[in-house]
């Protein structure tokens, strides 16, 4: 009997045949490796333990928000209270003693959250819209607009240009104003008061005023009709007048005799992504600004 027959015989009669036992062991190991065979081991589920888990009473545990989130929530509440307190004051023009006291208290509450932090010029950069002030020079404009029928004051902005600076930049106070029937309502013209500023301490900047500019004249449709009536062909002179008014720009340097320029100290008492609070040092008043879209 050749070797093939011996192997066949052992496969058919595997009991007691060492060759057959070895082949069967090899065949079984190839199909069912130890790692897989242990994986498919069946275990009887413990239904009692499962029932215990399901029957365990569910309790709601108290948890606290991270301190940073709780801090932000409290801060936003104080900022909201400040904006609410100045809402009906016409930017500070109409205030009672009780309102001024409440506004000052709300201001201090917000300022206390940012006190001592150095000025972030990258965050300061941009345009800020005035919501409230007690500064006399601004209240004079608002009072004039409220009493004079030929003068209107629109939005008032403060624009900082200091993104790539380390110790200062440019600040522009922007006042939109108009003359009814002559200029467009609210945005008939723009008054710019420009100044350089330098950071002199952690929260203080020093302003050196440079010039006052009147620009962006937008005449009303009524005035355009007078200068160049629509029913008549526009002459060269009328077109020149319209062009002159639209491009008119008057610049007045600000100088104090014997000094380089008029200046003042400005304390930035609070600053974040959407609110700016300031105080003009020396009794110049307080300012509440909120972030606005860029003007230019």
C-alpha positions as MATLAB code, in Angstrom:
seq = 'XXXXXXXXXXXXXXXXXXXXXXXXXXXXXXXXXXXXXXXXXXXXXXXXXXXXXXXXXXXXXXXXXXXXXXXXXXXXXXXXXXXXXXXXXXXXXXXXXXXXXXXXXXXXXXXXXXXXXXXXXXXXXXXXXXXXXXXXXXXXXXXXXXXXXXXXXXXXXXXXXXXXXXXXXXXXXXXXXXXXXXXXXXXXXXXXXXXXXXXXXXXXXXXXXXXXXXXXXXXXXXXXXXXXXXXXXXXXXXXXXXXXXXXXXXXXXXXXXXXXXXXXXXXXXXXXXXXXXXXXXXXXXXXXXXXXXXXX';
ca = [
       0.000    0.000    0.000;
       1.492    3.329   -1.018;
       1.548    6.435    1.193;
      -1.635    7.905   -0.379;
      -3.649    4.870    0.594;
      -2.309    4.977    4.144;
      -3.432    8.562    4.516;
      -6.877    7.795    3.025;
      -7.348    4.880    5.338;
      -6.435    6.896    8.371;
      -8.897    9.640    7.400;
     -11.716    7.113    7.058;
     -10.843    5.363   10.292;
      -9.518    8.218   12.345;
      -9.905    6.506   15.702;
      -6.570    5.277   16.887;
      -4.700    6.616   13.874;
      -1.988    9.135   14.811;
      -1.798   10.603   11.283;
      -5.553   11.158   11.168;
      -5.558   12.771   14.603;
      -2.831   15.175   13.564;
      -4.608   16.164   10.335;
      -7.913   16.648   12.130;
      -6.221   18.888   14.697;
      -4.581   20.974   11.971;
      -7.865   21.221   10.005;
      -9.794   22.340   13.120;
      -7.155   24.946   14.061;
      -7.218   26.475   10.581;
     -11.005   26.952   10.604;
     -11.312   27.976   14.242;
      -8.295   29.939   15.503;
      -8.058   30.274   19.280;
      -8.796   34.014   19.230;
     -11.969   33.553   17.173;
     -13.229   30.519   18.967;
     -13.075   32.331   22.280;
     -14.941   35.243   20.757;
     -17.897   33.137   19.737;
     -18.220   31.498   23.116;
     -21.834   31.788   24.129;
     -22.688   33.046   27.553;
     -26.008   32.915   29.213;
     -27.290   36.467   29.764;
     -27.889   37.538   33.328;
     -31.477   38.733   33.122;
     -31.601   39.443   36.831;
     -28.794   42.001   36.625;
     -30.462   43.576   33.611;
     -33.724   43.913   35.487;
     -31.931   45.444   38.430;
     -30.449   48.130   36.184;
     -33.801   48.892   34.565;
     -35.617   48.999   37.866;
     -33.054   51.321   39.461;
     -34.763   54.645   40.129;
     -33.580   57.525   37.889;
     -32.466   60.584   39.791;
     -31.648   64.020   38.345;
     -28.444   65.322   39.814;
     -27.752   68.996   40.138;
     -24.820   70.216   38.096;
     -23.156   73.584   37.761;
     -21.943   75.284   34.602;
     -18.233   75.946   34.257;
     -17.163   79.111   35.993;
     -16.315   80.848   32.685;
     -19.860   80.349   31.352;
     -21.443   81.504   34.599;
     -19.174   84.570   34.544;
     -20.170   85.473   30.981;
     -23.850   85.078   31.779;
     -23.603   87.443   34.715;
     -21.605   89.944   32.675;
     -24.074   89.939   29.783;
     -26.875   90.553   32.265;
     -25.082   93.616   33.631;
     -24.403   94.930   30.120;
     -28.047   94.461   29.191;
     -29.105   96.358   32.316;
     -26.804   99.240   31.354;
     -28.163   99.472   27.806;
     -31.720   99.303   29.123;
     -31.089  102.121   31.581;
     -29.876  104.498   28.813;
     -32.456  103.459   26.232;
     -34.979  106.302   26.713;
     -32.537  109.139   27.400;
     -31.996  110.257   23.768;
     -28.284  109.480   24.115;
     -28.076  111.369   27.404;
     -29.990  114.523   26.472;
     -33.021  113.782   28.650;
     -32.145  112.304   32.031;
     -33.478  112.766   35.534;
     -31.267  112.673   38.639;
     -32.605  109.200   39.436;
     -31.778  107.992   35.919;
     -28.253  109.391   36.100;
     -27.734  107.641   39.414;
     -28.988  104.315   38.010;
     -26.851  104.679   34.891;
     -23.741  105.417   36.931;
     -24.363  102.358   39.097;
     -24.856  100.156   36.019;
     -21.670  101.603   34.508;
     -19.608  100.809   37.574;
     -20.967   97.248   37.687;
     -19.789   96.591   34.126;
     -16.489   98.448   34.511;
     -15.580   96.323   37.524;
     -15.412   93.179   35.342;
     -12.679   94.625   33.102;
     -10.746   96.702   35.602;
      -6.968   96.459   35.435;
      -6.817   94.593   32.125;
      -4.480   96.231   29.576;
      -5.978   97.834   26.473;
      -6.296   95.409   23.558;
      -5.718   97.612   20.502;
      -6.749   94.876   18.064;
     -10.117   94.622   19.814;
     -10.441   98.417   20.133;
      -9.933   98.879   16.379;
     -13.157   99.530   14.479;
     -16.322  101.625   14.619;
     -18.397  102.221   17.751;
     -21.882  103.816   17.892;
     -22.720  106.216   20.728;
     -25.600  105.075   22.926;
     -25.202  107.467   25.842;
     -22.986  110.299   27.064;
     -22.835  112.996   29.705;
     -20.071  114.916   27.884;
     -21.057  118.616   27.618;
     -19.559  119.135   24.126;
     -21.721  116.324   22.706;
     -24.850  117.293   24.642;
     -24.609  120.798   23.135;
     -25.022  119.279   19.661;
     -27.959  117.165   20.787;
     -29.571  120.153   22.491;
     -29.156  122.269   19.357;
     -30.795  119.595   17.240;
     -33.691  119.399   19.703;
     -34.345  123.151   19.759;
     -33.326  124.441   16.327;
     -35.709  123.533   13.492;
     -32.977  123.934   10.866;
     -30.478  121.520   12.403;
     -30.566  117.747   12.858;
     -28.051  115.357   14.406;
     -28.008  111.747   13.241;
     -25.774  108.925   14.413;
     -22.567  109.646   16.335;
     -19.621  107.269   16.064;
     -16.108  106.854   17.387;
     -13.739  105.157   14.970;
     -10.394  103.736   16.117;
      -7.634  102.868   13.653;
      -5.044  100.901   15.613;
      -5.189   97.243   14.566;
      -1.499   96.876   13.676;
      -0.212   99.317   16.301;
       1.382   98.607   19.661;
       1.161  101.927   21.509;
      -1.411  104.157   19.786;
      -3.229  105.068   16.590;
      -5.882  107.386   15.158;
      -9.309  108.163   16.583;
     -12.069  109.898   14.625;
     -15.219  111.275   16.204;
     -17.890  111.106   13.497;
     -21.119  113.111   13.670;
     -23.787  112.736   11.004;
     -25.887  115.911   10.711;
     -28.337  117.592    8.366;
     -30.275  120.753    7.521;
     -33.915  119.952    6.646;
     -34.928  120.658    3.029;
     -31.315  121.391    2.076;
     -29.495  118.180    2.942;
     -30.623  114.583    3.155;
     -32.297  113.710    6.429;
     -29.975  112.409    9.212;
     -27.018  111.902    6.840;
     -26.816  115.188    4.963;
     -23.191  115.802    5.948;
     -20.434  114.399    8.130;
     -18.407  116.188   10.782;
     -15.068  114.527   11.607;
     -12.894  115.431   14.578;
      -9.612  113.566   14.148;
      -6.952  112.976   16.782;
      -3.854  110.921   17.371;
      -3.730  108.880   20.547;
      -1.013  107.203   22.569;
      -1.387  104.558   25.260;
       0.026  106.139   28.420;
      -0.999  103.545   31.021;
      -2.876  100.282   31.367;
      -6.298  101.839   30.599;
      -5.532  105.471   29.652;
      -4.921  107.000   26.238;
      -3.877  110.579   25.535;
      -5.561  112.377   22.623;
      -3.948  115.071   20.495;
      -6.609  116.624   18.261;
      -5.478  117.327   14.713;
      -8.310  118.788   12.649;
     -12.029  119.220   12.129;
     -13.403  118.173    8.749;
     -16.776  118.694    7.084;
     -17.340  116.285    4.212;
     -19.783  113.906    2.485;
     -22.334  116.577    1.566;
     -25.553  114.978    0.339;
     -27.979  117.666   -0.815;
     -31.707  117.015   -0.757;
     -33.837  116.401   -3.824;
     -35.558  119.768   -3.236;
     -32.248  121.628   -3.431;
     -31.189  119.670   -6.499;
     -34.445  120.677   -8.177;
     -33.699  124.340   -7.452;
     -30.130  124.174   -8.738;
     -30.893  122.050  -11.786;
     -34.648  121.732  -12.539;
     -35.558  118.388  -14.032;
     -37.765  120.037  -16.684;
     -34.845  122.044  -18.083;
     -31.575  120.817  -19.584;
     -28.826  120.929  -17.009;
     -26.279  123.559  -17.910;
     -22.559  123.331  -17.360;
     -22.778  125.760  -14.431;
     -25.527  123.811  -12.637;
     -23.624  120.560  -13.043;
     -20.491  122.218  -11.671;
     -22.424  123.455   -8.626;
     -23.792  119.970   -7.921;
     -20.375  118.426   -8.318;
     -18.822  121.007   -6.015;
     -21.389  120.360   -3.271;
     -21.009  116.593   -3.504;
     -17.218  116.695   -3.288;
     -16.989  119.598   -0.833;
     -14.549  119.042    2.012;
     -13.487  121.664    4.526;
     -10.586  120.989    6.885;
      -9.868  123.167    9.899;
      -6.660  122.494   11.884;
      -7.043  122.359   15.656;
      -4.283  124.253   17.404;
      -3.852  125.862   20.800;
      -1.448  128.873   20.789;
       1.887  127.926   22.337;
       1.179  124.172   22.195;
       1.394  121.516   19.528;
      -2.316  120.681   19.649;
      -5.289  120.508   21.941;
      -5.310  117.267   23.891;
      -7.021  115.315   26.610;
      -6.827  112.154   28.684;
      -9.358  109.414   27.930;
      -9.891  106.468   30.279;
     -11.151  103.300   28.565;
     -12.942  101.755   31.512;
     -14.361   98.702   29.728;
     -13.790   96.934   26.399;
     -14.978   93.679   24.848;
     -16.146   92.514   21.424;
     -19.385   94.528   21.418;
     -19.188   97.231   24.109;
     -16.845  100.126   24.857;
     -17.110  102.352   27.921;
     -15.002  105.466   28.390;
     -14.537  108.416   30.710;
     -13.006  111.731   29.734;
     -10.621  112.454   32.605;
     -11.207  115.788   34.327;
     -14.998  115.823   34.377;
     -15.467  115.505   30.624;
     -18.262  112.961   30.941;
     -18.849  109.258   30.340;
     -19.493  107.405   27.094;
     -21.338  104.189   26.264;
     -20.643  102.709   22.827;
     -21.678   99.521   21.046;
     -19.957   97.899   18.074;
     -21.120   99.122   14.638;
     -20.365   98.307   11.031;
     -17.334   99.934    9.500;
     -17.945  103.416    8.066;
     -15.181  103.430    5.452;
];
